[in-house]
Each structure stands twice: as structure tokens, then as C-alpha cells.
Amino acid sequence: MRARCIDQARPGRGTGMSPNGVSSHILPTSATMVGVCMTVISIGKIAHGHAGMVIDRMLAVDSALFLLSALLSFLSIRSGRSAIRLERWAENLFLVALGLVSVTSAVLAFEIL
């Protein structure tokens, strides 16, 4: 019974369908990942390698995806009606960007391309 009272005091929290639940985590993390991508691009310019151009382009696209994810999560927090839809887009885009950064790190580590 007590758990139900807590959920009523904070509407939408813990249901999985709440606006602003995931977005409040996606926004700062996406912004941080944009900085990480930019840092790796800068470091990559210093080191000359075979895969440098491919990695730079992958990280640039990845940075744009993280930025778009941050923007969508911000809009989700600020909007009323379409918050859940925007939050889902932000979450999906964030996961795609995480996948791309993982592939990029493998390319960087093993210089596959």
C-alpha cells in the first residue's frame, strides 16, 4: 500500500511509459557523448593511421546522432502532448548512436578498415 502512495505522489514514475523518466538521463549522457566523440576526433588528427578518415567520419555521424538524441530528449522534457513519442525517438536514437560508437571503437582498436 505504501508503494502505491509513493507512485501517486510522483505521477508516471516507474511505469515505463512516463514522459521525462528516461529523457532526464538521455539528455546529459548524450551531451557528454558528443564531447567524447569530438575529443576522439581531435586525438585522431594527431595520430596518423590507416583508418583515420573512416573513424573521423564515423565519429562525426555519431556525434550528430547523439546531438539529435539530446535535442529530442530536451524537447520531450519541455513538451506536453508528444512527450512520450519524443522520448521514445530519443531513446532509440541514443541506442543507435551507442551501437555506432561501439563499432567505431572496434574499428579504431583493430584498424579494420
N, C-alpha and C positions, 0 to 999 in steps of 0.2 A: 504494500500500500504506500509506503514511504517513497519508493522509486517512482510511483505514478505521480505523486505530488511534485517531485523534482522535475519530471518531464513536463508537467503542466506549467510550472514556473518558467521553463525555458522552452517555448513552443518550437516544435520542429527539430529539436536537437535529438540525436540518437536514432532517428527513424530511417536514415539512409536517403530520404527524399527531401532533405531540408535545404533550402537555399542558404547560402553563406556558411554552410558547415565545412565543406571541402575548399571552397574558394578562399577562405581566410588562410588556408595553408598553401594553396597553389600560388597565390599572389607573391608572397615573399620568396618562395622557393624558385619560382620561375625567374624573378628578377635577379636572384643570385646566380642562377644558371646562365643567364645572359652574360653576366660578368665573367663567369668561368670560361665560357666559350670565347669571349673576347681576349681573355688572358692567354688561353692556349694558342689562339691565332697569333698573338704578339710573340709568344715564345717560339712558335713555329717559324716565324720570319727570321729569327736569329739562327736557328739550326737549319742547315741546308740538307734536305733529304729527298729521296726519290718520290715519296708520297706527299710531299709538301703541298702542292697545288690542290690535289684531291682533298686532302684533310682540311685545308683552308676553306674550300668551297662547302664541304660537308658541315663544318662548324658554323659558317656564315648562315646556311639554311637552318641549321639547328638553333642558332641564336634568334633568328626571325620567328621560328616556331615557338620558342619559349616566350618571346616578347608578345606574340599574339595570344598565347595562353594566359599570360599575366594580364593583358588587356581584357580578355573575356572574363577572367575571374573578377577583375575590378568592376566591370560592368554588371556582373552578376550580383556583387555586393550592393551596388548602387541602385539597381533596378528593382522594380516590384513584381510585375506580372511575369516576365520571362526569365526570372532569376534561375529557376531550376534548369531550364533549357540551356541557358548560357553557361551555367556551372558544369553541365554535362559536356558541352563542347570544350570548355576549358580543361576539364579533366582528361578527356580523350586526346586532345591535342598535346597536353603535357605528357601523357604516356607515350605518344608517338615520338615526341622530342627526346624523351628518355631512352627510347629504343635506338634512335638515331645517334645519340651521344655514346651509347654502348658500342654500336657498330664502328663509330669513328674512333673510339679508344682502341678497339681491336686492330683497326687499320693502322693506327699510329704505333701501337706496340709491336706489331709484326710486319709493318710496311708491306701489306698485301698488294696494294695497287701500285 
